[in-house]
């Protein structure tokens, strides 16, 4: 029944469920022990309560409150009705018990209702549609994991099921439960992997519904990109929640090396909580303090219905005074106001007063106001009186938690057929591959993304485990060599194009880059395709534009030894930019 619950409440109307999981669900429906179903129903109701709470904090709540509550209550009641039917119990208030054809008729009727393509959400208020879309599925999984973690009966039941289904014959289960507890996520991940595509099909279905995304509109595409295949990080989310519970206000600062997944983590947090957010994105030239203040102030005014006209007057983004004023007014309308800000290390500090906090973040915060910040382990100007906690993700304290998330991600990707074929060709077991790659990754998700994508695309057909690079830096160097960037004579055209692209401050089209590089567009397109895994490309006003995907690759390009091996002159590259690009593309006009 767990699969029916997930498919009905997360992707009703799709009509497709993994066959093995469906068979397992049918077996569960015939059993008398329904602890797992009850745990799932608990998770279902908890996330619905969260969704209602998020809607309550929006300006639309007042006029839509009765309809939102009615819709959510109906979803809860249908979930309870499912559990009643599975357990073979009588519905509340009925006399006698259901028998034979009567039970079958009720089941058929209920299933028809549930399969009517989100009948609860059709023509529902946009705020409910958007909040349900962003919170339901990740929240359901989160609360179900908590049930597994803290409910011994559910843990034991699920453990027996997983071991029986996967291993076939397992003895001495009760004596091995403590060892199994540390590996329970493996079974859950295997189960979820067998339903591959459910999340994607659910999102595709919901995209057909009207309404604006609950996440900040300016960053919706970025958040969607960063949260694809996101797994784990519960230890960080738990630490954030503990800080907000313990402190009346404050700054929670997440610190980690490049590629560890700070942006993805923050994007998922925004997805789950619906909080306000701003992402500093160097490749899109979104790193100025003025842009941050304008964006966040407009979010505050819109979200909390503050009495100010938009667009903002330029005077309101010259310093942090107006932001502090809005925070005070918005805090009076809610119990908790959270603003997530990513990549403080990418902020262009030349766009603000050198003596002020980065982004003019306030020294003091109103009660109930929290900022969740991410940065590299670098210095930036930040002196506050409000409570603050620095959370070092690279600390030895979190090594094991990071390692488990790394292993879970590799295990998840190993379910894909191209990687299974590669492992078979290499004569390597999945367990050996997970151990080796987890160690090589140095807890870096960017490294894993590149390596696993390369294996899937056949780029490592001629390599074995011993030849795989160790760490992100070695990966960049190996790819640099594989692209022939240090051969003699040097491929100066390739070098010029990739360095020009890395120095631009806004995404550029192939044709525009060809003009800057004074090269044929076909030649430029070939170079861009060679480096596609390091590039972000998207459509802007009917043009496909490109930018460097991650700042760590820019850092690699401009390391002294990389520049020396490439035999290039950065001064010549910068001069070419000055000669061919306008100030808005390269940076601020200094004249």
C-alpha positions as CSV (number, residue, x, y, z in Angstrom):
1,X,0.0,0.0,0.0
2,X,3.0,2.3,0.4
3,X,3.3,2.5,-3.4
4,X,-0.4,3.2,-3.9
5,X,-0.2,6.0,-1.3
6,X,2.8,7.6,-3.0
7,X,1.4,7.3,-6.5
8,X,-2.1,8.5,-5.6
9,X,-1.0,11.5,-3.5
10,X,2.1,12.4,-5.4
11,X,1.2,11.5,-9.0
12,X,-2.5,10.7,-9.3
13,X,-3.7,10.0,-12.8
14,X,-0.3,8.8,-14.1
15,X,-1.3,5.2,-13.9
16,X,2.2,3.9,-13.9
17,X,4.0,2.2,-11.0
18,X,7.1,0.0,-11.0
19,X,5.9,-3.6,-11.4
20,X,8.0,-5.1,-8.7
21,X,7.0,-2.4,-6.2
22,X,3.4,-2.8,-7.2
23,X,3.6,-6.6,-6.5
24,X,5.2,-5.8,-3.1
25,X,2.4,-3.4,-2.3
26,X,-0.3,-5.9,-3.2
27,X,1.3,-8.4,-0.8
28,X,1.4,-5.8,1.9
29,X,-2.3,-5.1,1.3
30,X,-3.1,-8.7,2.2
31,X,-1.2,-8.7,5.5
32,X,-2.6,-7.8,8.9
33,X,0.4,-5.8,10.1
34,X,0.0,-2.3,8.7
35,X,2.6,-0.4,10.7
36,X,4.3,0.9,7.6
37,X,1.0,2.2,6.1
38,X,0.3,3.9,9.4
39,X,3.7,5.5,9.4
40,X,3.3,6.7,5.9
41,X,-0.2,8.2,6.7
42,X,1.4,10.0,9.7
43,X,4.1,11.4,7.3
44,X,1.3,12.3,4.9
45,X,-0.7,14.3,7.5
46,X,2.4,16.0,8.9
47,X,3.5,17.4,5.5
48,X,-0.1,18.5,4.8
49,X,0.0,20.4,8.1
50,X,3.2,22.0,7.0
51,X,1.7,23.0,3.6
52,X,-1.3,24.6,5.4
53,X,1.1,26.5,7.7
54,X,3.1,27.8,4.7
55,X,-0.1,28.9,3.0
56,X,-1.2,30.7,6.3
57,X,1.9,32.9,6.1
58,X,1.1,34.2,2.6
59,X,-1.0,37.3,1.7
60,X,-3.5,35.1,-0.1
61,X,-4.4,33.2,3.1
62,X,-7.1,35.6,4.3
63,X,-9.3,35.4,1.3
64,X,-8.7,31.7,0.5
65,X,-8.5,30.3,4.0
66,X,-11.8,28.3,4.0
67,X,-11.1,26.7,0.6
68,X,-7.5,25.8,1.4
69,X,-8.5,24.2,4.7
70,X,-11.3,22.3,3.0
71,X,-9.1,20.9,0.3
72,X,-6.3,19.9,2.7
73,X,-8.9,18.2,5.1
74,X,-10.3,16.3,2.1
75,X,-6.8,15.0,1.2
76,X,-6.3,13.9,4.8
77,X,-9.7,12.1,5.0
78,X,-9.0,10.2,1.8
79,X,-5.6,9.1,3.2
80,X,-7.4,7.8,6.3
81,X,-10.0,6.1,4.2
82,X,-7.3,4.3,2.3
83,X,-5.8,3.0,5.6
84,X,-9.3,1.9,6.8
85,X,-9.9,-0.1,3.6
86,X,-6.5,-1.8,3.7
87,X,-6.9,-2.8,7.3
88,X,-10.4,-4.1,6.6
89,X,-11.9,-2.0,9.3
90,X,-15.2,-0.2,9.3
91,X,-15.4,3.5,8.6
92,X,-16.1,5.8,11.5
93,X,-19.8,6.2,12.3
94,X,-20.9,3.1,10.3
95,X,-22.8,0.1,11.7
96,X,-21.5,-3.4,11.3
97,X,-18.6,-4.1,9.0
98,X,-18.0,-4.1,5.3
99,X,-18.6,-7.4,3.5
100,X,-17.5,-8.8,0.2
101,X,-19.0,-7.0,-2.8
102,X,-19.8,-3.9,-0.6
103,X,-16.1,-3.5,0.3
104,X,-15.1,-4.0,-3.3
105,X,-17.6,-1.3,-4.5
106,X,-16.3,1.2,-1.9
107,X,-12.7,0.4,-3.0
108,X,-13.5,0.9,-6.6
109,X,-15.3,4.2,-6.0
110,X,-12.5,5.5,-3.8
111,X,-9.8,4.5,-6.3
112,X,-11.7,6.3,-9.1
113,X,-11.9,9.4,-7.0
114,X,-8.2,9.3,-6.3
115,X,-7.2,8.7,-9.9
116,X,-9.1,11.7,-11.1
117,X,-5.8,13.7,-11.7
118,X,-5.5,15.6,-8.5
119,X,-9.2,16.3,-8.1
120,X,-8.4,18.1,-4.8
121,X,-6.2,20.6,-6.5
122,X,-8.1,21.3,-9.7
123,X,-9.2,25.0,-9.6
124,X,-7.7,25.3,-6.1
125,X,-6.1,28.6,-5.0
126,X,-2.7,29.1,-6.7
127,X,-1.0,29.4,-3.4
128,X,-2.1,25.8,-2.5
129,X,-1.1,24.5,-5.9
130,X,2.4,26.0,-5.6
131,X,3.0,25.0,-2.0
132,X,1.8,21.5,-2.6
133,X,4.0,21.2,-5.7
134,X,7.2,22.3,-3.9
135,X,6.7,20.7,-0.5
136,X,4.6,17.5,-0.7
137,X,6.9,14.9,-2.2
138,X,10.2,15.9,-0.5
139,X,8.3,16.5,2.8
140,X,6.6,13.1,2.6
141,X,9.9,11.3,2.2
142,X,11.5,13.4,5.0
143,X,8.8,12.6,7.5
144,X,8.6,8.9,6.5
145,X,12.4,8.7,7.1
146,X,11.8,10.1,10.6
147,X,9.1,7.5,11.2
148,X,11.7,4.8,10.3
149,X,14.3,6.4,12.5
150,X,12.3,6.8,15.6
151,X,9.6,4.2,15.4
152,X,11.1,0.8,16.4
153,X,8.1,-1.2,15.2
154,X,8.2,0.5,11.8
155,X,11.9,0.1,11.5
156,X,11.7,-3.6,12.3
157,X,8.8,-4.2,10.0
158,X,10.5,-2.4,7.1
159,X,13.8,-4.1,7.8
160,X,12.2,-7.6,7.6
161,X,10.4,-6.6,4.4
162,X,13.5,-5.2,2.7
163,X,15.8,-8.1,3.7
164,X,13.2,-10.7,2.7
165,X,12.5,-9.1,-0.7
166,X,16.2,-8.3,-1.5
167,X,18.1,-11.2,0.0
168,X,15.5,-13.9,-0.1
169,X,16.8,-15.9,2.8
170,X,18.1,-14.1,5.8
171,X,18.6,-15.7,9.2
172,X,19.0,-14.3,12.6
173,X,17.3,-11.1,11.7
174,X,16.5,-10.0,15.2
175,X,20.2,-10.4,16.3
176,X,21.3,-8.3,13.3
177,X,18.9,-5.3,13.7
178,X,21.4,-3.0,15.3
179,X,23.9,-3.5,12.4
180,X,21.1,-3.1,9.9
181,X,20.0,0.3,11.4
182,X,23.1,2.0,10.0
183,X,22.2,0.7,6.5
184,X,18.5,1.2,6.5
185,X,18.8,4.1,4.0
186,X,20.3,1.7,1.5
187,X,17.1,-0.3,1.4
188,X,15.0,2.9,1.2
189,X,17.2,4.2,-1.7
190,X,16.9,0.9,-3.5
191,X,13.2,1.0,-3.1
192,X,12.9,4.6,-4.4
193,X,15.3,3.8,-7.3
194,X,12.9,1.1,-8.4
195,X,10.3,3.8,-8.9
196,X,12.6,6.0,-11.1
197,X,10.8,8.7,-12.9
198,X,8.0,9.2,-10.4
199,X,9.4,12.5,-9.2
200,X,9.9,13.7,-12.8
201,X,6.5,12.6,-14.0
202,X,4.9,14.3,-11.0
203,X,6.6,17.6,-11.7
204,X,5.6,17.4,-15.4
205,X,2.0,16.8,-14.4
206,X,2.0,19.7,-12.0
207,X,3.6,22.1,-14.5
208,X,0.4,22.0,-16.4
209,X,-1.4,23.6,-13.5
210,X,-1.7,27.4,-13.4
211,X,0.1,29.6,-10.9
212,X,3.5,31.0,-10.1
213,X,6.1,28.9,-8.4
214,X,6.4,29.3,-4.6
215,X,10.2,29.6,-4.9
216,X,11.4,33.1,-5.9
217,X,10.6,33.5,-9.6
218,X,14.0,34.9,-10.5
219,X,15.7,31.8,-9.3
220,X,13.1,29.1,-10.2
221,X,15.2,27.6,-13.1
222,X,18.4,27.7,-11.0
223,X,16.7,26.0,-8.0
224,X,15.2,23.3,-10.3
225,X,18.6,22.7,-11.9
226,X,20.5,22.5,-8.6
227,X,18.0,20.1,-6.9
228,X,17.9,17.5,-9.5
229,X,19.0,14.2,-8.0
230,X,19.5,15.9,-4.6
231,X,19.9,13.4,-1.8
232,X,20.5,13.5,2.0
233,X,22.0,16.4,4.0
234,X,19.5,15.8,6.8
235,X,22.3,16.6,9.3
236,X,22.5,20.2,7.9
237,X,18.7,20.7,7.8
238,X,18.4,19.4,11.3
239,X,21.1,21.8,12.5
240,X,19.3,24.8,10.9
241,X,16.1,23.8,12.5
242,X,17.8,23.4,15.9
243,X,19.4,26.9,15.6
244,X,16.0,28.5,14.7
245,X,14.4,26.7,17.6
246,X,17.1,27.6,20.1
247,X,17.7,31.3,19.1
248,X,15.1,34.1,18.9
249,X,16.8,35.3,15.7
250,X,20.2,35.1,14.0
251,X,22.5,34.1,11.2
252,X,23.2,30.4,10.4
253,X,26.4,30.3,8.2
254,X,27.1,27.2,6.2
255,X,30.8,26.9,5.2
256,X,32.3,24.4,2.8
257,X,34.8,23.9,0.0
258,X,33.9,24.4,-3.7
259,X,31.8,21.6,-5.2
260,X,30.6,20.2,-1.9
261,X,27.0,21.2,-2.7
262,X,26.3,24.4,-0.8
263,X,24.1,25.8,-3.6
264,X,22.2,22.6,-4.1
265,X,21.6,22.3,-0.3
266,X,20.3,25.8,0.0
267,X,18.1,25.4,-3.2
268,X,16.5,22.3,-1.6
269,X,16.0,24.1,1.7
270,X,14.2,26.9,-0.2
271,X,12.1,24.3,-2.1
272,X,11.1,22.6,1.2
273,X,10.4,25.7,3.2
274,X,9.2,28.2,0.7
275,X,11.4,30.8,2.4
276,X,12.7,34.0,0.7
277,X,16.0,33.5,-1.1
278,X,18.7,35.1,-3.1
279,X,21.5,33.3,-5.0
280,X,24.7,35.1,-6.0
281,X,25.5,33.6,-9.4
282,X,28.8,34.8,-10.9
283,X,28.1,33.3,-14.4
284,X,25.0,35.4,-14.6
285,X,26.6,38.6,-13.2
286,X,24.2,38.5,-10.2
287,X,26.7,39.4,-7.6
288,X,26.0,43.1,-6.8
289,X,24.8,44.3,-3.4
290,X,22.2,46.6,-5.2
291,X,20.7,43.6,-7.0
292,X,20.5,41.6,-3.7
293,X,18.7,44.5,-1.9
294,X,16.3,45.2,-4.7
295,X,15.4,41.5,-5.1
296,X,15.0,40.7,-1.4
297,X,13.1,43.9,-0.6
298,X,10.7,43.2,-3.4
299,X,10.2,39.7,-2.1
300,X,9.4,41.0,1.4
301,X,6.9,43.6,0.1
302,X,5.1,41.0,-2.1
303,X,5.1,38.1,0.4
304,X,3.9,40.1,3.4
305,X,1.8,42.7,1.7
306,X,3.8,45.7,2.9
307,X,2.5,49.1,1.9
308,X,5.3,50.2,-0.6
309,X,5.1,50.7,-4.3
310,X,7.1,48.7,-6.8
311,X,9.5,49.1,-8.5
312,X,11.6,50.4,-5.7
313,X,13.1,53.9,-5.7
314,X,16.9,53.7,-6.2
315,X,17.5,55.3,-2.9
316,X,16.1,52.2,-1.2
317,X,19.0,50.1,-2.4
318,X,21.9,52.3,-1.7
319,X,22.4,50.8,1.8
320,X,20.8,48.4,4.2
321,X,18.4,50.9,6.0
322,X,15.3,50.1,3.9
323,X,16.0,46.3,4.2
324,X,16.1,46.6,8.0
325,X,12.8,48.6,8.0
326,X,11.1,46.0,5.9
327,X,12.4,43.1,8.1
328,X,10.8,44.8,11.1
329,X,7.5,45.3,9.4
330,X,7.4,41.8,8.0
331,X,8.4,40.2,11.3
332,X,5.3,41.7,12.9
333,X,3.2,39.6,10.5
334,X,4.7,36.1,11.0
335,X,6.3,34.0,13.7
336,X,9.3,33.1,11.6
337,X,10.8,34.9,8.6
338,X,13.7,33.0,6.9
339,X,15.9,34.4,4.1
340,X,18.4,32.1,2.4
341,X,21.4,33.7,0.7
342,X,23.9,31.7,-1.3
343,X,27.6,32.2,-2.1
344,X,28.6,35.2,-0.1
345,X,32.1,34.6,-1.4
346,X,30.9,35.5,-4.9
347,X,29.6,39.0,-3.9
348,X,31.3,41.8,-5.7
349,X,32.4,43.9,-2.7
350,X,33.2,46.8,-4.9
351,X,29.5,47.4,-5.3
352,X,29.1,48.5,-1.6
353,X,30.7,50.5,1.1
354,X,34.0,48.8,2.1
355,X,33.3,49.3,5.8
356,X,29.8,47.7,5.7
357,X,28.8,44.1,6.2
358,X,28.6,42.0,3.1
359,X,25.4,42.8,1.2
360,X,24.6,45.3,4.0
361,X,23.3,42.5,6.2
362,X,21.9,44.1,9.4
363,X,23.9,44.0,12.6
364,X,20.7,43.4,14.6
365,X,17.6,41.4,13.5
366,X,14.0,41.6,14.7
367,X,12.7,38.6,16.7
368,X,11.8,35.7,14.5
369,X,14.1,36.7,11.6
370,X,16.8,34.3,10.4
371,X,19.3,34.4,7.6
372,X,20.7,31.1,6.3
373,X,24.0,31.9,4.5
374,X,26.5,29.8,2.5
375,X,30.1,30.6,1.7
376,X,33.5,29.2,1.0
377,X,36.1,29.2,3.9
378,X,37.1,32.7,3.0
379,X,37.1,36.0,4.8
380,X,34.3,38.5,4.1
381,X,33.2,41.6,6.1
382,X,30.6,40.5,8.6
383,X,30.3,41.9,12.1
384,X,26.9,41.5,13.8
385,X,25.4,41.5,17.3
386,X,22.6,39.0,16.5
387,X,23.3,35.4,17.4
388,X,25.3,33.5,14.7
389,X,26.4,29.9,14.2
390,X,29.1,28.9,11.8
391,X,28.5,25.4,10.5
392,X,31.6,23.9,8.9
393,X,30.5,21.1,6.7
394,X,34.1,19.9,6.2
395,X,34.6,19.4,10.0
396,X,35.6,15.9,11.1
397,X,32.4,16.0,13.2
398,X,30.4,15.6,10.0
399,X,32.8,13.3,8.0
400,X,30.6,10.2,8.5
401,X,27.4,12.0,7.6
402,X,29.0,13.5,4.5
403,X,30.3,10.0,3.5
404,X,26.9,8.4,3.9
405,X,25.4,11.0,1.6
406,X,28.1,10.5,-0.9
407,X,27.6,6.7,-0.8
408,X,23.9,7.1,-1.2
409,X,24.3,9.3,-4.2
410,X,26.7,6.9,-5.9
411,X,24.4,3.9,-5.1
412,X,21.4,5.8,-6.6
413,X,23.3,6.5,-9.8
414,X,24.5,2.9,-10.0
415,X,20.9,1.9,-10.7
416,X,21.3,3.3,-14.2
417,X,22.0,0.8,-17.0
418,X,25.1,2.6,-18.6
419,X,26.9,2.5,-15.2
420,X,25.9,-1.2,-14.7
421,X,27.3,-2.0,-18.1
422,X,30.6,-0.2,-17.3
423,X,30.9,-2.0,-14.0
424,X,30.3,-5.4,-15.7
425,X,32.9,-4.5,-18.4
426,X,35.4,-3.6,-15.7
427,X,34.7,-6.7,-13.7
428,X,34.0,-4.5,-10.6
429,X,31.2,-5.0,-8.2
430,X,28.9,-2.2,-7.2
431,X,30.1,-2.3,-3.6
432,X,33.7,-2.0,-4.7
433,X,32.9,0.9,-7.0
434,X,30.9,2.7,-4.3
435,X,33.8,2.3,-1.8
436,X,36.5,3.5,-4.3
437,X,34.6,6.4,-5.7
438,X,33.4,7.6,-2.3
439,X,37.1,7.8,-1.2
440,X,38.2,9.5,-4.4
441,X,35.5,12.1,-4.2
442,X,36.9,13.8,-1.1
443,X,33.3,14.5,-0.2
444,X,32.8,16.6,-3.3
445,X,29.4,16.2,-5.2
446,X,30.6,18.2,-8.2
447,X,33.4,15.6,-8.7
448,X,30.8,12.8,-8.5
449,X,28.5,14.5,-11.0
450,X,31.3,14.9,-13.6
451,X,32.7,11.3,-13.1
452,X,29.4,9.5,-13.2
453,X,28.1,11.6,-16.2
454,X,31.3,10.8,-18.0
455,X,30.9,7.1,-17.4
456,X,27.3,7.2,-18.6
457,X,28.3,8.9,-21.8
458,X,31.1,6.4,-22.5
459,X,34.0,8.8,-21.9
460,X,35.7,6.3,-19.6
461,X,35.4,3.2,-21.7
462,X,39.1,2.9,-22.0
463,X,39.8,3.6,-18.3
464,X,39.5,1.4,-15.1
465,X,39.2,2.3,-11.5
466,X,42.9,2.9,-11.0
467,X,42.9,5.5,-13.8
468,X,40.0,7.6,-12.4
469,X,41.2,11.0,-11.0
470,X,41.1,11.7,-7.3
471,X,39.3,14.8,-6.3
472,X,37.9,17.7,-8.3
473,X,41.3,19.3,-9.0
474,X,42.7,16.1,-10.6
475,X,39.5,15.7,-12.5
476,X,39.8,19.1,-14.1
477,X,43.5,18.5,-14.9
478,X,42.8,15.1,-16.4
479,X,40.0,16.5,-18.6
480,X,42.3,19.4,-19.6
481,X,44.8,16.9,-20.9
482,X,42.2,14.7,-22.5
483,X,41.0,17.7,-24.5
484,X,44.5,18.2,-25.8
485,X,45.0,21.5,-24.1
486,X,48.7,20.9,-23.3
487,X,49.8,19.3,-26.6
488,X,52.3,20.9,-28.8
489,X,51.6,23.0,-30.8
490,X,49.1,24.5,-28.3
491,X,45.5,24.6,-29.5
492,X,45.4,28.4,-29.2
493,X,41.9,28.7,-30.7
494,X,40.4,26.4,-28.1
495,X,42.4,28.2,-25.3
496,X,41.3,31.6,-26.5
497,X,37.6,30.6,-26.6
498,X,37.4,28.9,-23.2
499,X,39.3,31.8,-21.5
500,X,37.2,34.4,-23.2
501,X,34.0,32.7,-22.0
502,X,35.4,32.3,-18.5
503,X,36.1,36.1,-18.2
504,X,32.7,37.3,-19.4
505,X,30.3,38.3,-16.7
506,X,27.1,37.4,-18.5
507,X,26.0,34.4,-20.6
508,X,26.9,34.9,-24.3
509,X,25.7,33.2,-27.5
510,X,27.9,31.2,-29.8
511,X,27.7,33.9,-32.5
512,X,28.6,36.7,-30.1
513,X,31.5,34.7,-28.7
514,X,32.7,34.0,-32.2
515,X,32.7,37.8,-32.9
516,X,34.7,38.4,-29.7
517,X,37.2,35.6,-30.5
518,X,37.3,36.5,-34.2
519,X,36.7,32.9,-35.1
520,X,34.2,31.0,-37.3
521,X,30.9,30.2,-35.4
522,X,31.2,26.5,-36.3
523,X,34.7,26.4,-34.7
524,X,33.3,28.0,-31.6
525,X,30.3,25.7,-31.4
526,X,32.7,22.6,-31.6
527,X,34.7,24.0,-28.7
528,X,31.5,24.6,-26.6
529,X,30.4,21.1,-27.3
530,X,33.8,19.7,-26.1
531,X,33.3,21.6,-22.8
532,X,29.6,21.1,-22.5
533,X,29.7,19.4,-19.0
534,X,31.4,22.6,-17.6
535,X,28.9,25.0,-19.2
536,X,25.4,26.2,-18.3
537,X,23.4,26.8,-21.4
538,X,19.9,28.1,-21.6
539,X,17.5,29.9,-23.9
540,X,17.2,33.7,-23.5
541,X,15.0,35.6,-25.9
542,X,15.2,32.8,-28.4
543,X,19.0,32.7,-28.3
544,X,21.0,29.8,-26.7
545,X,23.6,31.4,-24.3
546,X,26.5,29.9,-22.5
547,X,28.4,30.5,-19.2
548,X,30.8,28.6,-16.9
549,X,28.7,26.2,-14.8
550,X,30.7,26.4,-11.6
551,X,33.2,28.9,-10.1
552,X,35.6,26.0,-9.2
553,X,36.3,25.5,-12.9
554,X,37.0,29.2,-13.3
555,X,39.4,28.9,-10.3
556,X,41.1,26.0,-12.1
557,X,41.5,27.9,-15.3
558,X,43.2,30.8,-13.6
559,X,45.5,28.8,-11.4
560,X,49.1,29.7,-12.1
561,X,50.2,26.3,-13.2
562,X,47.2,25.9,-15.5
563,X,47.9,29.2,-17.2
564,X,51.6,28.3,-17.5
565,X,50.9,24.9,-19.0
566,X,48.5,26.5,-21.5
567,X,51.1,29.0,-22.5
568,X,48.7,31.9,-22.7
569,X,48.8,35.5,-21.6
570,X,45.9,36.6,-19.4
571,X,46.7,40.2,-20.3
572,X,46.1,39.4,-24.0
573,X,42.8,37.8,-23.1
574,X,41.7,40.8,-21.0
575,X,42.8,43.1,-23.7
576,X,40.7,41.2,-26.3
577,X,37.7,41.6,-24.0
578,X,38.3,45.3,-23.6
579,X,38.6,45.6,-27.4
580,X,35.5,43.5,-28.2
581,X,33.0,43.5,-25.4
582,X,31.0,46.3,-24.0
583,X,31.3,47.2,-20.3
584,X,27.9,45.6,-19.4
585,X,29.1,42.2,-20.5
586,X,32.6,42.4,-19.0
587,X,31.8,44.3,-15.8
588,X,31.1,47.7,-14.4
589,X,32.1,50.7,-16.4
590,X,34.9,52.4,-14.5
591,X,35.0,55.6,-16.4
